[in-house]
Amino acid sequence: MANDIQRVIEKALTKLRSEKSRIDGQISALQTALTAVRNTGSDNAGAPRTRRRMSAEARRALAKRMKAYWAKRRAAKTQGKKASKG
């Protein structure tokens, strides 16, 4: 009788050890997958983007360039209208 109980307990332990080994393998695979996901750069997916700040001098230079650009465009547009009327 004691041998039967001992055999049943040993059999149960063997099953549990094999199941533990299988679960440990799954845990390891999930940890590897999680590490791979973390390293793909998706961490910054929800992070707000930062904007580059422009100095006052750079803004003035840009405004000057854009004013010249639009003046040139307006001049070309009026020249085109005059040429088509002539």
HTML snippet that shows the backbone in 3Dmol.js (N, CA, C, O; Angstrom):
<script src="https://3Dmol.org/build/3Dmol-min.js"></script>
<div id="view" style="width:600px;height:400px;position:relative"></div>
<script>
const pdb = `
ATOM      1  N   MET A   1       0.813  -1.192   0.000  1.00  0.00           N
ATOM      2  CA  MET A   1       0.000   0.000   0.000  1.00  0.00           C
ATOM      3  C   MET A   1       0.860   1.260   0.000  1.00  0.00           C
ATOM      4  O   MET A   1       0.580   2.206  -0.737  1.00  0.00           O
ATOM      5  N   ALA A   2       1.901   1.273   0.823  1.00  0.00           N
ATOM      6  CA  ALA A   2       2.794   2.430   0.886  1.00  0.00           C
ATOM      7  C   ALA A   2       3.513   2.603  -0.435  1.00  0.00           C
ATOM      8  O   ALA A   2       3.772   3.728  -0.863  1.00  0.00           O
ATOM      9  N   ASN A   3       3.844   1.473  -1.098  1.00  0.00           N
ATOM     10  CA  ASN A   3       4.512   1.544  -2.400  1.00  0.00           C
ATOM     11  C   ASN A   3       3.584   2.147  -3.448  1.00  0.00           C
ATOM     12  O   ASN A   3       4.044   2.891  -4.315  1.00  0.00           O
ATOM     13  N   ASP A   4       2.286   1.842  -3.389  1.00  0.00           N
ATOM     14  CA  ASP A   4       1.320   2.403  -4.333  1.00  0.00           C
ATOM     15  C   ASP A   4       1.220   3.921  -4.172  1.00  0.00           C
ATOM     16  O   ASP A   4       1.211   4.662  -5.156  1.00  0.00           O
ATOM     17  N   ILE A   5       1.146   4.363  -2.938  1.00  0.00           N
ATOM     18  CA  ILE A   5       1.057   5.802  -2.677  1.00  0.00           C
ATOM     19  C   ILE A   5       2.329   6.493  -3.151  1.00  0.00           C
ATOM     20  O   ILE A   5       2.280   7.559  -3.765  1.00  0.00           O
ATOM     21  N   GLN A   6       3.468   5.873  -2.858  1.00  0.00           N
ATOM     22  CA  GLN A   6       4.749   6.446  -3.265  1.00  0.00           C
ATOM     23  C   GLN A   6       4.829   6.537  -4.787  1.00  0.00           C
ATOM     24  O   GLN A   6       5.296   7.543  -5.321  1.00  0.00           O
ATOM     25  N   ARG A   7       4.383   5.507  -5.483  1.00  0.00           N
ATOM     26  CA  ARG A   7       4.404   5.500  -6.937  1.00  0.00           C
ATOM     27  C   ARG A   7       3.492   6.593  -7.512  1.00  0.00           C
ATOM     28  O   ARG A   7       3.868   7.260  -8.476  1.00  0.00           O
ATOM     29  N   VAL A   8       2.325   6.780  -6.944  1.00  0.00           N
ATOM     30  CA  VAL A   8       1.374   7.794  -7.399  1.00  0.00           C
ATOM     31  C   VAL A   8       1.965   9.190  -7.196  1.00  0.00           C
ATOM     32  O   VAL A   8       1.869  10.054  -8.067  1.00  0.00           O
ATOM     33  N   ILE A   9       2.578   9.389  -6.028  1.00  0.00           N
ATOM     34  CA  ILE A   9       3.185  10.700  -5.738  1.00  0.00           C
ATOM     35  C   ILE A   9       4.348  10.967  -6.688  1.00  0.00           C
ATOM     36  O   ILE A   9       4.482  12.080  -7.195  1.00  0.00           O
ATOM     37  N   GLU A  10       5.183   9.976  -6.934  1.00  0.00           N
ATOM     38  CA  GLU A  10       6.319  10.149  -7.859  1.00  0.00           C
ATOM     39  C   GLU A  10       5.832  10.444  -9.275  1.00  0.00           C
ATOM     40  O   GLU A  10       6.417  11.265  -9.981  1.00  0.00           O
ATOM     41  N   LYS A  11       4.763   9.772  -9.683  1.00  0.00           N
ATOM     42  CA  LYS A  11       4.190   9.998 -11.009  1.00  0.00           C
ATOM     43  C   LYS A  11       3.640  11.422 -11.114  1.00  0.00           C
ATOM     44  O   LYS A  11       3.829  12.085 -12.134  1.00  0.00           O
ATOM     45  N   ALA A  12       2.963  11.892 -10.069  1.00  0.00           N
ATOM     46  CA  ALA A  12       2.428  13.246 -10.049  1.00  0.00           C
ATOM     47  C   ALA A  12       3.564  14.266 -10.101  1.00  0.00           C
ATOM     48  O   ALA A  12       3.473  15.265 -10.814  1.00  0.00           O
ATOM     49  N   LEU A  13       4.639  14.011  -9.340  1.00  0.00           N
ATOM     50  CA  LEU A  13       5.788  14.913  -9.363  1.00  0.00           C
ATOM     51  C   LEU A  13       6.434  14.965 -10.742  1.00  0.00           C
ATOM     52  O   LEU A  13       6.834  16.037 -11.197  1.00  0.00           O
ATOM     53  N   THR A  14       6.539  13.838 -11.398  1.00  0.00           N
ATOM     54  CA  THR A  14       7.116  13.796 -12.747  1.00  0.00           C
ATOM     55  C   THR A  14       6.282  14.637 -13.708  1.00  0.00           C
ATOM     56  O   THR A  14       6.831  15.400 -14.502  1.00  0.00           O
ATOM     57  N   LYS A  15       4.965  14.502 -13.638  1.00  0.00           N
ATOM     58  CA  LYS A  15       4.077  15.290 -14.502  1.00  0.00           C
ATOM     59  C   LYS A  15       4.217  16.782 -14.212  1.00  0.00           C
ATOM     60  O   LYS A  15       4.297  17.599 -15.129  1.00  0.00           O
ATOM     61  N   LEU A  16       4.245  17.125 -12.925  1.00  0.00           N
ATOM     62  CA  LEU A  16       4.356  18.525 -12.556  1.00  0.00           C
ATOM     63  C   LEU A  16       5.694  19.126 -12.996  1.00  0.00           C
ATOM     64  O   LEU A  16       5.748  20.277 -13.429  1.00  0.00           O
ATOM     65  N   ARG A  17       6.765  18.349 -12.885  1.00  0.00           N
ATOM     66  CA  ARG A  17       8.072  18.846 -13.322  1.00  0.00           C
ATOM     67  C   ARG A  17       8.094  19.090 -14.835  1.00  0.00           C
ATOM     68  O   ARG A  17       8.660  20.080 -15.299  1.00  0.00           O
ATOM     69  N   SER A  18       7.479  18.186 -15.597  1.00  0.00           N
ATOM     70  CA  SER A  18       7.458  18.384 -17.050  1.00  0.00           C
ATOM     71  C   SER A  18       6.598  19.600 -17.407  1.00  0.00           C
ATOM     72  O   SER A  18       6.933  20.354 -18.320  1.00  0.00           O
ATOM     73  N   GLU A  19       5.486  19.786 -16.683  1.00  0.00           N
ATOM     74  CA  GLU A  19       4.642  20.949 -16.921  1.00  0.00           C
ATOM     75  C   GLU A  19       5.374  22.233 -16.542  1.00  0.00           C
ATOM     76  O   GLU A  19       5.268  23.242 -17.240  1.00  0.00           O
ATOM     77  N   LYS A  20       6.120  22.193 -15.431  1.00  0.00           N
ATOM     78  CA  LYS A  20       6.905  23.354 -15.005  1.00  0.00           C
ATOM     79  C   LYS A  20       7.942  23.692 -16.059  1.00  0.00           C
ATOM     80  O   LYS A  20       8.165  24.866 -16.354  1.00  0.00           O
ATOM     81  N   SER A  21       8.571  22.692 -16.623  1.00  0.00           N
ATOM     82  CA  SER A  21       9.573  22.915 -17.662  1.00  0.00           C
ATOM     83  C   SER A  21       8.941  23.569 -18.894  1.00  0.00           C
ATOM     84  O   SER A  21       9.517  24.483 -19.483  1.00  0.00           O
ATOM     85  N   ARG A  22       7.764  23.096 -19.271  1.00  0.00           N
ATOM     86  CA  ARG A  22       7.051  23.659 -20.415  1.00  0.00           C
ATOM     87  C   ARG A  22       6.664  25.119 -20.143  1.00  0.00           C
ATOM     88  O   ARG A  22       6.824  25.976 -21.012  1.00  0.00           O
ATOM     89  N   ILE A  23       6.161  25.396 -18.951  1.00  0.00           N
ATOM     90  CA  ILE A  23       5.764  26.760 -18.590  1.00  0.00           C
ATOM     91  C   ILE A  23       6.987  27.677 -18.550  1.00  0.00           C
ATOM     92  O   ILE A  23       6.912  28.818 -19.006  1.00  0.00           O
ATOM     93  N   ASP A  24       8.107  27.198 -18.013  1.00  0.00           N
ATOM     94  CA  ASP A  24       9.340  27.999 -17.994  1.00  0.00           C
ATOM     95  C   ASP A  24       9.775  28.360 -19.415  1.00  0.00           C
ATOM     96  O   ASP A  24      10.247  29.471 -19.656  1.00  0.00           O
ATOM     97  N   GLY A  25       9.618  27.433 -20.347  1.00  0.00           N
ATOM     98  CA  GLY A  25       9.952  27.708 -21.745  1.00  0.00           C
ATOM     99  C   GLY A  25       9.053  28.783 -22.338  1.00  0.00           C
ATOM    100  O   GLY A  25       9.517  29.652 -23.076  1.00  0.00           O
ATOM    101  N   GLN A  26       7.769  28.720 -22.013  1.00  0.00           N
ATOM    102  CA  GLN A  26       6.834  29.736 -22.502  1.00  0.00           C
ATOM    103  C   GLN A  26       7.132  31.100 -21.898  1.00  0.00           C
ATOM    104  O   GLN A  26       7.050  32.116 -22.588  1.00  0.00           O
ATOM    105  N   ILE A  27       7.476  31.130 -20.611  1.00  0.00           N
ATOM    106  CA  ILE A  27       7.830  32.396 -19.962  1.00  0.00           C
ATOM    107  C   ILE A  27       9.057  32.996 -20.631  1.00  0.00           C
ATOM    108  O   ILE A  27       9.104  34.198 -20.894  1.00  0.00           O
ATOM    109  N   SER A  28      10.038  32.166 -20.900  1.00  0.00           N
ATOM    110  CA  SER A  28      11.255  32.646 -21.559  1.00  0.00           C
ATOM    111  C   SER A  28      10.956  33.204 -22.946  1.00  0.00           C
ATOM    112  O   SER A  28      11.499  34.240 -23.329  1.00  0.00           O
ATOM    113  N   ALA A  29      10.100  32.525 -23.696  1.00  0.00           N
ATOM    114  CA  ALA A  29       9.740  33.003 -25.039  1.00  0.00           C
ATOM    115  C   ALA A  29       9.001  34.335 -24.972  1.00  0.00           C
ATOM    116  O   ALA A  29       9.244  35.224 -25.788  1.00  0.00           O
ATOM    117  N   LEU A  30       8.098  34.473 -23.998  1.00  0.00           N
ATOM    118  CA  LEU A  30       7.364  35.731 -23.844  1.00  0.00           C
ATOM    119  C   LEU A  30       8.286  36.872 -23.431  1.00  0.00           C
ATOM    120  O   LEU A  30       8.116  38.004 -23.883  1.00  0.00           O
ATOM    121  N   GLN A  31       9.262  36.581 -22.575  1.00  0.00           N
ATOM    122  CA  GLN A  31      10.215  37.615 -22.172  1.00  0.00           C
ATOM    123  C   GLN A  31      11.064  38.061 -23.362  1.00  0.00           C
ATOM    124  O   GLN A  31      11.357  39.247 -23.511  1.00  0.00           O
ATOM    125  N   THR A  32      11.454  37.113 -24.203  1.00  0.00           N
ATOM    126  CA  THR A  32      12.220  37.449 -25.402  1.00  0.00           C
ATOM    127  C   THR A  32      11.391  38.308 -26.344  1.00  0.00           C
ATOM    128  O   THR A  32      11.893  39.283 -26.904  1.00  0.00           O
ATOM    129  N   ALA A  33      10.121  37.948 -26.521  1.00  0.00           N
ATOM    130  CA  ALA A  33       9.236  38.725 -27.391  1.00  0.00           C
ATOM    131  C   ALA A  33       9.029  40.134 -26.840  1.00  0.00           C
ATOM    132  O   ALA A  33       9.019  41.102 -27.600  1.00  0.00           O
ATOM    133  N   LEU A  34       8.865  40.252 -25.539  1.00  0.00           N
ATOM    134  CA  LEU A  34       8.675  41.555 -24.923  1.00  0.00           C
ATOM    135  C   LEU A  34       9.911  42.431 -25.100  1.00  0.00           C
ATOM    136  O   LEU A  34       9.793  43.626 -25.370  1.00  0.00           O
ATOM    137  N   THR A  35      11.071  41.853 -24.952  1.00  0.00           N
ATOM    138  CA  THR A  35      12.322  42.592 -25.158  1.00  0.00           C
ATOM    139  C   THR A  35      12.418  43.066 -26.595  1.00  0.00           C
ATOM    140  O   THR A  35      12.833  44.197 -26.843  1.00  0.00           O
ATOM    141  N   ALA A  36      12.044  42.227 -27.542  1.00  0.00           N
ATOM    142  CA  ALA A  36      12.092  42.606 -28.954  1.00  0.00           C
ATOM    143  C   ALA A  36      11.130  43.748 -29.244  1.00  0.00           C
ATOM    144  O   ALA A  36      11.465  44.661 -29.999  1.00  0.00           O
ATOM    145  N   VAL A  37       9.946  43.711 -28.656  1.00  0.00           N
ATOM    146  CA  VAL A  37       8.959  44.776 -28.871  1.00  0.00           C
ATOM    147  C   VAL A  37       9.463  46.084 -28.279  1.00  0.00           C
ATOM    148  O   VAL A  37       9.291  47.147 -28.875  1.00  0.00           O
ATOM    149  N   ARG A  38      10.074  46.010 -27.128  1.00  0.00           N
ATOM    150  CA  ARG A  38      10.594  47.221 -26.486  1.00  0.00           C
ATOM    151  C   ARG A  38      11.714  47.854 -27.308  1.00  0.00           C
ATOM    152  O   ARG A  38      11.875  49.075 -27.288  1.00  0.00           O
ATOM    153  N   ASN A  39      12.479  47.056 -28.019  1.00  0.00           N
ATOM    154  CA  ASN A  39      13.620  47.562 -28.774  1.00  0.00           C
ATOM    155  C   ASN A  39      13.263  48.031 -30.175  1.00  0.00           C
ATOM    156  O   ASN A  39      14.140  48.488 -30.907  1.00  0.00           O
ATOM    157  N   THR A  40      11.998  47.929 -30.568  1.00  0.00           N
ATOM    158  CA  THR A  40      11.624  48.350 -31.917  1.00  0.00           C
ATOM    159  C   THR A  40      11.384  49.839 -32.023  1.00  0.00           C
ATOM    160  O   THR A  40      11.152  50.339 -33.124  1.00  0.00           O
ATOM    161  N   GLY A  41      11.432  50.572 -30.913  1.00  0.00           N
ATOM    162  CA  GLY A  41      11.217  51.996 -30.971  1.00  0.00           C
ATOM    163  C   GLY A  41       9.780  52.394 -30.817  1.00  0.00           C
ATOM    164  O   GLY A  41       9.439  53.570 -30.941  1.00  0.00           O
ATOM    165  N   SER A  42       8.942  51.440 -30.552  1.00  0.00           N
ATOM    166  CA  SER A  42       7.541  51.770 -30.374  1.00  0.00           C
ATOM    167  C   SER A  42       7.272  52.424 -29.035  1.00  0.00           C
ATOM    168  O   SER A  42       6.144  52.832 -28.760  1.00  0.00           O
ATOM    169  N   ASP A  43       8.291  52.529 -28.201  1.00  0.00           N
ATOM    170  CA  ASP A  43       8.124  53.201 -26.916  1.00  0.00           C
ATOM    171  C   ASP A  43       7.732  54.650 -27.103  1.00  0.00           C
ATOM    172  O   ASP A  43       6.996  55.199 -26.284  1.00  0.00           O
ATOM    173  N   ASN A  44       8.209  55.284 -28.166  1.00  0.00           N
ATOM    174  CA  ASN A  44       7.963  56.692 -28.376  1.00  0.00           C
ATOM    175  C   ASN A  44       6.673  56.951 -29.143  1.00  0.00           C
ATOM    176  O   ASN A  44       6.404  58.089 -29.530  1.00  0.00           O
ATOM    177  N   ALA A  45       5.887  55.931 -29.366  1.00  0.00           N
ATOM    178  CA  ALA A  45       4.689  56.086 -30.184  1.00  0.00           C
ATOM    179  C   ALA A  45       3.724  57.104 -29.593  1.00  0.00           C
ATOM    180  O   ALA A  45       3.099  57.849 -30.348  1.00  0.00           O
ATOM    181  N   GLY A  46       3.581  57.162 -28.293  1.00  0.00           N
ATOM    182  CA  GLY A  46       2.644  58.092 -27.685  1.00  0.00           C
ATOM    183  C   GLY A  46       3.302  59.357 -27.169  1.00  0.00           C
ATOM    184  O   GLY A  46       2.628  60.240 -26.638  1.00  0.00           O
ATOM    185  N   ALA A  47       4.623  59.450 -27.324  1.00  0.00           N
ATOM    186  CA  ALA A  47       5.328  60.619 -26.800  1.00  0.00           C
ATOM    187  C   ALA A  47       5.078  61.841 -27.680  1.00  0.00           C
ATOM    188  O   ALA A  47       5.077  61.732 -28.906  1.00  0.00           O
ATOM    189  N   PRO A  48       4.867  62.996 -27.068  1.00  0.00           N
ATOM    190  CA  PRO A  48       4.664  64.203 -27.875  1.00  0.00           C
ATOM    191  C   PRO A  48       5.961  64.606 -28.569  1.00  0.00           C
ATOM    192  O   PRO A  48       7.055  64.432 -28.032  1.00  0.00           O
ATOM    193  N   ARG A  49       5.815  65.137 -29.751  1.00  0.00           N
ATOM    194  CA  ARG A  49       6.998  65.575 -30.491  1.00  0.00           C
ATOM    195  C   ARG A  49       7.430  66.943 -29.994  1.00  0.00           C
ATOM    196  O   ARG A  49       6.605  67.787 -29.643  1.00  0.00           O
ATOM    197  N   THR A  50       8.727  67.141 -29.972  1.00  0.00           N
ATOM    198  CA  THR A  50       9.230  68.445 -29.575  1.00  0.00           C
ATOM    199  C   THR A  50       9.486  69.262 -30.833  1.00  0.00           C
ATOM    200  O   THR A  50       9.852  68.713 -31.873  1.00  0.00           O
ATOM    201  N   ARG A  51       9.292  70.575 -30.738  1.00  0.00           N
ATOM    202  CA  ARG A  51       9.489  71.459 -31.882  1.00  0.00           C
ATOM    203  C   ARG A  51      10.787  72.202 -31.708  1.00  0.00           C
ATOM    204  O   ARG A  51      11.192  72.546 -30.597  1.00  0.00           O
ATOM    205  N   ARG A  52      11.425  72.442 -32.827  1.00  0.00           N
ATOM    206  CA  ARG A  52      12.628  73.256 -32.806  1.00  0.00           C
ATOM    207  C   ARG A  52      12.218  74.706 -32.661  1.00  0.00           C
ATOM    208  O   ARG A  52      11.263  75.152 -33.297  1.00  0.00           O
ATOM    209  N   ARG A  53      12.914  75.425 -31.852  1.00  0.00           N
ATOM    210  CA  ARG A  53      12.625  76.833 -31.653  1.00  0.00           C
ATOM    211  C   ARG A  53      13.473  77.658 -32.615  1.00  0.00           C
ATOM    212  O   ARG A  53      14.649  77.371 -32.841  1.00  0.00           O
ATOM    213  N   MET A  54      12.847  78.682 -33.171  1.00  0.00           N
ATOM    214  CA  MET A  54      13.538  79.552 -34.112  1.00  0.00           C
ATOM    215  C   MET A  54      13.870  80.852 -33.380  1.00  0.00           C
ATOM    216  O   MET A  54      13.029  81.411 -32.675  1.00  0.00           O
ATOM    217  N   SER A  55      15.076  81.315 -33.552  1.00  0.00           N
ATOM    218  CA  SER A  55      15.474  82.562 -32.901  1.00  0.00           C
ATOM    219  C   SER A  55      14.775  83.739 -33.575  1.00  0.00           C
ATOM    220  O   SER A  55      14.273  83.620 -34.693  1.00  0.00           O
ATOM    221  N   ALA A  56      14.751  84.862 -32.891  1.00  0.00           N
ATOM    222  CA  ALA A  56      14.121  86.066 -33.439  1.00  0.00           C
ATOM    223  C   ALA A  56      14.826  86.500 -34.717  1.00  0.00           C
ATOM    224  O   ALA A  56      14.183  86.933 -35.674  1.00  0.00           O
ATOM    225  N   GLU A  57      16.128  86.384 -34.727  1.00  0.00           N
ATOM    226  CA  GLU A  57      16.895  86.760 -35.920  1.00  0.00           C
ATOM    227  C   GLU A  57      16.541  85.862 -37.104  1.00  0.00           C
ATOM    228  O   GLU A  57      16.390  86.338 -38.229  1.00  0.00           O
ATOM    229  N   ALA A  58      16.410  84.575 -36.846  1.00  0.00           N
ATOM    230  CA  ALA A  58      16.056  83.642 -37.913  1.00  0.00           C
ATOM    231  C   ALA A  58      14.647  83.926 -38.428  1.00  0.00           C
ATOM    232  O   ALA A  58      14.394  83.839 -39.629  1.00  0.00           O
ATOM    233  N   ARG A  59      13.716  84.270 -37.506  1.00  0.00           N
ATOM    234  CA  ARG A  59      12.352  84.619 -37.929  1.00  0.00           C
ATOM    235  C   ARG A  59      12.344  85.858 -38.813  1.00  0.00           C
ATOM    236  O   ARG A  59      11.638  85.905 -39.821  1.00  0.00           O
ATOM    237  N   ARG A  60      13.131  86.864 -38.433  1.00  0.00           N
ATOM    238  CA  ARG A  60      13.193  88.085 -39.248  1.00  0.00           C
ATOM    239  C   ARG A  60      13.761  87.783 -40.634  1.00  0.00           C
ATOM    240  O   ARG A  60      13.251  88.289 -41.633  1.00  0.00           O
ATOM    241  N   ALA A  61      14.808  86.964 -40.702  1.00  0.00           N
ATOM    242  CA  ALA A  61      15.406  86.616 -41.992  1.00  0.00           C
ATOM    243  C   ALA A  61      14.405  85.847 -42.857  1.00  0.00           C
ATOM    244  O   ALA A  61      14.310  86.078 -44.063  1.00  0.00           O
ATOM    245  N   LEU A  62      13.672  84.947 -42.241  1.00  0.00           N
ATOM    246  CA  LEU A  62      12.673  84.180 -42.976  1.00  0.00           C
ATOM    247  C   LEU A  62      11.563  85.095 -43.492  1.00  0.00           C
ATOM    248  O   LEU A  62      11.133  84.973 -44.639  1.00  0.00           O
ATOM    249  N   ALA A  63      11.105  86.006 -42.642  1.00  0.00           N
ATOM    250  CA  ALA A  63      10.055  86.937 -43.053  1.00  0.00           C
ATOM    251  C   ALA A  63      10.528  87.780 -44.243  1.00  0.00           C
ATOM    252  O   ALA A  63       9.765  88.029 -45.176  1.00  0.00           O
ATOM    253  N   LYS A  64      11.759  88.203 -44.203  1.00  0.00           N
ATOM    254  CA  LYS A  64      12.314  89.010 -45.304  1.00  0.00           C
ATOM    255  C   LYS A  64      12.340  88.209 -46.607  1.00  0.00           C
ATOM    256  O   LYS A  64      11.967  88.713 -47.667  1.00  0.00           O
ATOM    257  N   ARG A  65      12.789  86.951 -46.511  1.00  0.00           N
ATOM    258  CA  ARG A  65      12.842  86.089 -47.706  1.00  0.00           C
ATOM    259  C   ARG A  65      11.449  85.833 -48.254  1.00  0.00           C
ATOM    260  O   ARG A  65      11.246  85.856 -49.468  1.00  0.00           O
ATOM    261  N   MET A  66      10.488  85.590 -47.371  1.00  0.00           N
ATOM    262  CA  MET A  66       9.139  85.288 -47.829  1.00  0.00           C
ATOM    263  C   MET A  66       8.467  86.520 -48.453  1.00  0.00           C
ATOM    264  O   MET A  66       7.730  86.392 -49.431  1.00  0.00           O
ATOM    265  N   LYS A  67       8.714  87.695 -47.901  1.00  0.00           N
ATOM    266  CA  LYS A  67       8.164  88.911 -48.490  1.00  0.00           C
ATOM    267  C   LYS A  67       8.694  89.110 -49.899  1.00  0.00           C
ATOM    268  O   LYS A  67       7.947  89.475 -50.806  1.00  0.00           O
ATOM    269  N   ALA A  68       9.987  88.869 -50.079  1.00  0.00           N
ATOM    270  CA  ALA A  68      10.587  88.995 -51.411  1.00  0.00           C
ATOM    271  C   ALA A  68      10.002  87.940 -52.361  1.00  0.00           C
ATOM    272  O   ALA A  68       9.736  88.225 -53.529  1.00  0.00           O
ATOM    273  N   TYR A  69       9.810  86.739 -51.852  1.00  0.00           N
ATOM    274  CA  TYR A  69       9.255  85.643 -52.661  1.00  0.00           C
ATOM    275  C   TYR A  69       7.861  86.000 -53.162  1.00  0.00           C
ATOM    276  O   TYR A  69       7.568  85.873 -54.350  1.00  0.00           O
ATOM    277  N   TRP A  70       6.992  86.454 -52.230  1.00  0.00           N
ATOM    278  CA  TRP A  70       5.623  86.768 -52.623  1.00  0.00           C
ATOM    279  C   TRP A  70       5.547  88.015 -53.501  1.00  0.00           C
ATOM    280  O   TRP A  70       4.682  88.097 -54.374  1.00  0.00           O
ATOM    281  N   ALA A  71       6.430  88.979 -53.289  1.00  0.00           N
ATOM    282  CA  ALA A  71       6.454  90.163 -54.157  1.00  0.00           C
ATOM    283  C   ALA A  71       6.813  89.750 -55.577  1.00  0.00           C
ATOM    284  O   ALA A  71       6.231  90.241 -56.544  1.00  0.00           O
ATOM    285  N   LYS A  72       7.766  88.852 -55.689  1.00  0.00           N
ATOM    286  CA  LYS A  72       8.175  88.359 -57.006  1.00  0.00           C
ATOM    287  C   LYS A  72       7.020  87.593 -57.663  1.00  0.00           C
ATOM    288  O   LYS A  72       6.799  87.730 -58.866  1.00  0.00           O
ATOM    289  N   ARG A  73       6.297  86.805 -56.903  1.00  0.00           N
ATOM    290  CA  ARG A  73       5.162  86.051 -57.454  1.00  0.00           C
ATOM    291  C   ARG A  73       4.052  86.986 -57.916  1.00  0.00           C
ATOM    292  O   ARG A  73       3.473  86.786 -58.984  1.00  0.00           O
ATOM    293  N   ARG A  74       3.751  88.018 -57.106  1.00  0.00           N
ATOM    294  CA  ARG A  74       2.719  88.973 -57.498  1.00  0.00           C
ATOM    295  C   ARG A  74       3.122  89.720 -58.760  1.00  0.00           C
ATOM    296  O   ARG A  74       2.297  89.956 -59.641  1.00  0.00           O
ATOM    297  N   ALA A  75       4.407  90.092 -58.842  1.00  0.00           N
ATOM    298  CA  ALA A  75       4.890  90.818 -60.020  1.00  0.00           C
ATOM    299  C   ALA A  75       4.774  89.939 -61.263  1.00  0.00           C
ATOM    300  O   ALA A  75       4.377  90.417 -62.325  1.00  0.00           O
ATOM    301  N   ALA A  76       5.118  88.657 -61.135  1.00  0.00           N
ATOM    302  CA  ALA A  76       5.045  87.751 -62.278  1.00  0.00           C
ATOM    303  C   ALA A  76       3.592  87.542 -62.703  1.00  0.00           C
ATOM    304  O   ALA A  76       3.296  87.413 -63.891  1.00  0.00           O
ATOM    305  N   LYS A  77       2.700  87.509 -61.734  1.00  0.00           N
ATOM    306  CA  LYS A  77       1.290  87.299 -62.031  1.00  0.00           C
ATOM    307  C   LYS A  77       0.712  88.500 -62.784  1.00  0.00           C
ATOM    308  O   LYS A  77      -0.034  88.328 -63.748  1.00  0.00           O
ATOM    309  N   THR A  78       1.056  89.711 -62.347  1.00  0.00           N
ATOM    310  CA  THR A  78       0.537  90.898 -63.032  1.00  0.00           C
ATOM    311  C   THR A  78       1.174  91.048 -64.408  1.00  0.00           C
ATOM    312  O   THR A  78       0.525  91.540 -65.330  1.00  0.00           O
ATOM    313  N   GLN A  79       2.416  90.640 -64.566  1.00  0.00           N
ATOM    314  CA  GLN A  79       3.095  90.689 -65.879  1.00  0.00           C
ATOM    315  C   GLN A  79       2.384  89.721 -66.836  1.00  0.00           C
ATOM    316  O   GLN A  79       2.206  90.036 -68.012  1.00  0.00           O
ATOM    317  N   GLY A  80       1.985  88.563 -66.342  1.00  0.00           N
ATOM    318  CA  GLY A  80       1.290  87.576 -67.165  1.00  0.00           C
ATOM    319  C   GLY A  80      -0.054  88.082 -67.636  1.00  0.00           C
ATOM    320  O   GLY A  80      -0.447  87.813 -68.771  1.00  0.00           O
ATOM    321  N   LYS A  81      -0.764  88.802 -66.801  1.00  0.00           N
ATOM    322  CA  LYS A  81      -2.077  89.346 -67.158  1.00  0.00           C
ATOM    323  C   LYS A  81      -1.917  90.443 -68.210  1.00  0.00           C
ATOM    324  O   LYS A  81      -2.714  90.524 -69.145  1.00  0.00           O
ATOM    325  N   LYS A  82      -0.882  91.296 -68.064  1.00  0.00           N
ATOM    326  CA  LYS A  82      -0.655  92.373 -69.018  1.00  0.00           C
ATOM    327  C   LYS A  82      -0.290  91.829 -70.386  1.00  0.00           C
ATOM    328  O   LYS A  82      -0.729  92.355 -71.409  1.00  0.00           O
ATOM    329  N   ALA A  83       0.524  90.760 -70.404  1.00  0.00           N
ATOM    330  CA  ALA A  83       0.951  90.177 -71.668  1.00  0.00           C
ATOM    331  C   ALA A  83      -0.230  89.532 -72.394  1.00  0.00           C
ATOM    332  O   ALA A  83      -0.298  89.584 -73.622  1.00  0.00           O
ATOM    333  N   SER A  84      -1.161  88.925 -71.653  1.00  0.00           N
ATOM    334  CA  SER A  84      -2.295  88.259 -72.299  1.00  0.00           C
ATOM    335  C   SER A  84      -3.314  89.257 -72.842  1.00  0.00           C
ATOM    336  O   SER A  84      -4.060  88.932 -73.766  1.00  0.00           O
ATOM    337  N   LYS A  85      -3.357  90.481 -72.277  1.00  0.00           N
ATOM    338  CA  LYS A  85      -4.292  91.485 -72.749  1.00  0.00           C
ATOM    339  C   LYS A  85      -3.791  92.160 -74.016  1.00  0.00           C
ATOM    340  O   LYS A  85      -4.596  92.623 -74.825  1.00  0.00           O
ATOM    341  N   GLY A  86      -2.486  92.225 -74.203  1.00  0.00           N
ATOM    342  CA  GLY A  86      -1.869  92.999 -75.269  1.00  0.00           C
ATOM    343  C   GLY A  86      -2.055  92.485 -76.610  1.00  0.00           C
ATOM    344  O   GLY A  86      -1.567  93.078 -77.571  1.00  0.00           O
TER     345      GLY A  86
END
`;
const viewer = $3Dmol.createViewer("view");
viewer.addModel(pdb, "pdb");
viewer.setStyle({}, {cartoon: {color: "spectrum"}});
viewer.zoomTo();
viewer.render();
</script>
